[in-house]
């Protein structure tokens, strides 16, 4: 089978590998669509494991059900999760499934930028989601990223009617904007430095969009009765945006750190100016649990979060390298989907 092997953001090679074989309690899935995530082009993070077949936003159909598999059969349409928790460790039992040691070790074989993937038994047990007829394969590639956003909103203890500021209008930021609308947010403001992404934020439901180089605090107060944001979501790792986020939360508000920075970035914090007396909460979120994936799929099925409008490029497996360049440049693309069967 053909696979797209990542060496770095400018070197993604199409190579031949043996098709994986499904063992007992395993599934072999023909990949129909696989999204390129912003973390796939996080070169300082990814290149350490190169060469590697990436791709974790995957949808496809079952072609082999191994001996002992129950509940799935050939032809089933699925969204699949690459990382799955053990559901019984200290972290899982306290609700922190995404820091589970098992979750950090699990994956499928080889990765979504391939014609086929093998799902190990643990993934089959707790990382497979059958697609309703009304959800397309390309829409299903959003189940994993939307699950991460669902978990982020829960970590931030978001409540209907709250005001929200989203810094960074890549796919994750736009999913936060869309989900905020579905959950009954009050004012939603989004910022970026790319005009096309600001337009996408407006189409996704942001009441106001601002160039990130503007005076965000003044503008937010102007449209929010003099108050700052109840929730600030940091969807960019730019140091300037981090500093901006920390000063954009209203008293009693929350700053959610969702995006990573470049390697080694350290941001100084003034405890007195930012937190003491103001009761501002600084929190973070990573990944999504099985329950978050279930919620995400239902939000997509019910069209509460219209993910399809975020797709800007659909490419064949042979064009995966182009897809990586588009996502790495973060200018002319939003969601880039690889279709390995083209």
C-alpha positions in Angstrom: 0.0 0.0 0.0 1.0 3.6 -0.4 1.9 5.8 2.6 3.0 9.4 3.0 6.1 9.4 5.2 7.0 12.6 7.1 10.7 13.5 7.3 10.0 17.2 7.9 7.5 19.8 6.8 9.2 20.2 3.4 10.0 16.5 2.9 7.0 14.2 2.8 7.6 11.1 0.6 5.2 8.6 -0.9 6.5 5.2 -0.2 5.3 1.6 -0.5 4.8 -0.6 2.6 3.1 -3.9 3.3 -0.6 -3.6 4.1 -1.1 -4.3 7.8 -2.8 -7.5 8.8 -5.7 -7.5 11.3 -5.1 -9.9 14.2 -7.6 -11.2 16.7 -9.9 -8.4 18.1 -8.5 -5.9 15.5 -9.9 -4.1 12.6 -8.3 -3.1 9.2 -9.8 0.1 7.9 -9.5 1.6 4.4 -8.8 5.3 5.0 -11.2 7.5 3.1 -10.3 10.8 4.6 -7.6 12.1 7.0 -7.2 15.7 8.1 -3.9 17.5 8.6 -3.8 18.8 12.1 -1.8 21.9 13.1 0.2 19.7 15.4 1.2 17.6 12.4 3.3 20.5 11.2 4.7 21.4 14.6 8.1 20.6 13.3 10.2 20.8 16.5 7.8 18.2 18.0 7.3 15.9 15.0 10.8 15.7 13.5 12.2 13.9 16.5 10.2 10.8 15.5 10.8 11.1 11.8 10.6 9.2 9.5 7.0 8.5 10.5 3.5 8.2 9.0 1.4 10.8 10.7 -2.4 11.4 10.5 -4.8 11.1 13.4 -8.0 12.7 12.2 -9.2 9.6 10.4 -12.4 8.2 8.9 -12.8 5.1 6.8 -14.5 1.8 6.3 -13.9 -1.7 7.7 -12.3 -4.1 5.2 -11.3 -6.8 7.7 -12.7 -7.7 11.1 -10.3 -9.9 13.0 -11.3 -13.0 14.9 -13.3 -12.1 18.0 -14.4 -8.7 16.9 -17.9 -8.0 18.0 -20.2 -5.2 16.9 -18.3 -4.2 13.7 -18.3 -5.8 10.3 -16.9 -5.3 6.8 -18.4 -2.2 5.3 -19.0 -0.3 8.5 -18.2 3.5 8.2 -16.1 4.7 11.1 -14.3 7.6 12.7 -11.4 6.3 14.7 -9.3 7.7 17.6 -5.5 7.1 17.7 -5.0 7.7 21.4 -7.3 5.8 23.9 -7.2 5.7 27.8 -7.1 2.8 30.1 -10.2 4.0 32.0 -9.0 2.6 35.3 -5.8 4.5 36.4 -5.6 7.3 38.9 -5.9 9.9 36.1 -8.9 8.3 34.3 -10.8 7.8 37.5 -10.3 11.5 38.4 -11.6 12.6 35.0 -8.2 13.3 33.4 -8.3 10.7 30.7 -6.0 12.6 28.4 -3.0 12.5 30.7 -3.4 8.7 31.1 -0.1 6.8 30.4 -2.0 4.3 28.2 -3.4 7.1 26.1 0.1 8.5 25.5 1.3 5.1 24.3 -1.5 4.0 22.1 -1.8 4.6 18.4 -2.9 2.8 15.2 -0.7 1.3 12.5 0.8 3.1 10.7 -1.1 6.5 10.6 -3.9 8.2 8.7 -1.8 9.3 5.7 -1.9 5.8 4.3 -4.3 3.7 2.3 -5.1 1.4 5.2 -4.7 1.5 9.0 -4.8 -1.4 11.5 -6.7 -0.7 14.7 -5.2 -2.5 17.7 -7.7 -4.3 20.0 -7.6 -1.5 22.7 -8.6 1.1 20.0 -11.4 -1.2 18.7 -12.6 -1.4 22.3 -12.8 2.3 23.1 -11.7 4.4 20.1 -14.1 3.5 17.2 -17.3 5.5 16.4 -19.8 4.3 13.8 -20.8 7.1 11.5 -24.5 7.9 11.0 -25.6 8.0 7.4 -25.8 11.8 7.4 -22.1 12.3 8.4 -19.7 12.1 5.5 -16.1 10.8 5.7 -14.7 14.3 5.4 -17.0 15.6 8.2 -15.9 12.7 10.3 -12.3 13.8 10.3 -13.5 16.6 12.6 -14.6 14.2 15.3 -11.1 14.1 16.9 -10.3 17.9 16.8 -13.9 18.8 17.9 -13.6 16.3 20.8 -10.5 18.2 21.9 -12.5 21.5 21.8 -15.4 19.9 23.7 -13.0 18.9 26.4 -11.4 22.4 26.4 -14.8 24.0 27.0 -15.5 21.7 29.8 -12.1 22.3 31.4 -12.8 26.0 31.3 -16.2 25.5 32.9 -17.9 27.5 30.2 -21.5 28.5 30.9 -24.2 29.7 28.5 -24.4 33.5 28.3 -20.7 34.0 29.0 -18.5 36.2 26.8 -15.6 34.7 25.0 -12.5 35.8 23.3 -10.7 33.4 20.9 -7.1 34.3 20.0 -6.1 32.6 16.8 -8.5 31.6 14.0 -7.0 28.4 12.7 -9.3 25.3 12.7 -9.2 24.9 16.5 -10.1 28.6 17.1 -12.9 28.4 14.6 -14.3 25.2 16.2 -14.3 27.0 19.5 -16.3 29.9 17.9 -18.8 27.4 16.4 -19.1 25.4 19.6 -19.6 28.6 21.6 -22.6 29.5 19.5 -24.0 26.0 19.8 -23.7 26.2 23.6 -25.4 29.5 23.9 -22.5 31.9 24.4 -23.1 35.6 24.8 -20.6 37.8 23.0 -17.9 35.9 21.0 -14.9 37.9 19.7 -12.1 36.4 17.6 -8.7 37.7 16.6 -6.0 36.8 14.1 -3.6 38.5 11.8 -4.8 36.9 8.6 -7.9 38.6 7.0 -9.2 35.4 5.4 -9.3 33.7 8.8 -11.1 36.6 10.4 -13.7 36.3 7.6 -14.0 32.6 8.5 -14.5 33.5 12.1 -17.4 35.9 11.1 -19.0 33.1 9.1 -18.5 30.7 12.0 -20.5 33.0 14.3 -18.1 35.5 15.9 -20.0 38.8 16.6 -16.8 40.8 16.2 -13.4 40.0 14.6 -10.3 42.0 15.3 -6.8 42.1 13.9 -4.7 40.8 16.7 -2.4 43.8 16.4 -5.2 46.2 17.4 -6.0 47.3 21.0 -8.0 44.2 21.8 -8.8 45.1 25.4 -10.3 48.5 24.6 -12.4 47.0 21.7 -13.6 44.1 23.8 -14.7 46.4 26.6 -16.4 48.7 24.1 -18.8 46.0 23.0 -19.1 44.2 26.3 -20.5 46.8 28.7 -17.0 47.8 29.9 -16.0 44.3 30.9 -13.3 41.9 29.6 -13.9 38.3 28.6 -15.4 35.6 30.9 -13.4 33.1 28.9 -10.2 33.6 26.9 -9.2 30.7 24.6 -5.6 30.8 23.5 -5.5 29.0 20.1 -2.1 30.3 19.0 1.4 29.8 20.5 2.6 33.3 19.6 4.2 34.9 22.7 2.5 38.2 22.0 -0.9 36.4 22.0 -0.1 34.7 25.3 0.6 38.0 27.0 -2.5 39.4 25.5 -4.6 36.5 26.7 -3.4 36.8 30.3 -4.6 40.5 30.4 -7.9 39.9 28.6 -9.8 37.9 31.2 -12.4 39.7 33.4 -12.3 39.4 37.2 -13.5 35.8 38.0 -12.8 34.8 34.4 -10.7 32.0 32.9 -7.8 31.7 30.4 -7.7 28.4 28.6 -4.3 27.5 27.1 -5.2 25.3 24.2 -2.3 25.7 21.7 1.4 24.9 22.3 4.2 27.4 21.9 7.5 26.9 20.1 10.0 24.8 22.0 11.5 26.4 25.1 9.2 29.4 25.3 8.8 30.8 28.8 6.3 33.5 29.7 6.8 35.5 33.0 3.7 36.0 35.1 2.9 38.8 37.5 0.9 37.0 40.2 -0.2 40.3 41.8 -1.3 42.0 38.6 -2.9 39.0 37.0 -4.3 36.8 39.7 -4.2 38.2 43.2 -7.6 39.7 44.1 -9.0 39.1 40.6 -9.7 35.4 40.9 -8.6 34.7 37.3 -8.2 31.0 36.5 -5.4 29.8 34.2 -6.0 26.3 32.9 -5.2 24.0 30.0 -6.6 21.2 28.0 -5.1 18.4 25.8 -6.8 15.9 23.6 -10.2 14.3 24.1 -11.7 11.3 26.0 -14.0 8.7 24.4 -17.0 10.6 25.8 -15.8 13.8 24.2 -15.6 12.0 20.8 -19.2 10.8 21.3 -20.3 14.3 22.0 -18.4 15.7 19.0 -19.9 13.2 16.6 -23.4 14.0 17.8 -22.7 17.8 17.4 -21.6 17.1 13.8 -24.5 14.8 13.0 -27.0 17.3 14.4 -25.4 20.1 12.4 -24.9 22.1 15.6 -21.3 22.6 14.6 -21.1 23.0 10.8 -17.6 21.6 10.3 -17.8 21.1 6.5 -17.5 24.9 5.9 -14.0 24.9 7.3 -12.6 22.6 4.6 -10.6 24.5 2.1 -8.5 21.7 0.4 -9.1 18.1 -0.6 -6.0 16.4 -1.8 -4.9 12.9 -2.9 -2.3 10.9 -1.0 0.3 11.9 -3.5 -0.3 15.6 -2.7 0.3 15.1 1.1 3.5 17.1 0.9 1.6 20.1 -0.6 -1.0 19.7 2.2 1.7 20.0 4.8 3.1 23.1 3.2 -0.3 24.7 3.1 -1.0 24.0 6.7 2.5 25.1 7.8 2.2 28.4 6.1 -1.1 29.1 7.8 -2.2 31.6 5.2 -4.3 30.2 2.4 -5.9 27.2 4.1 -8.1 26.1 7.0 -8.7 22.3 7.0 -6.8 20.3 4.5 -8.1 16.8 4.0 -6.1 14.0 2.4 -8.1 11.3 0.6 -5.8 8.3 0.2 -8.1 6.4 -2.2 -7.9 9.1 -4.9 
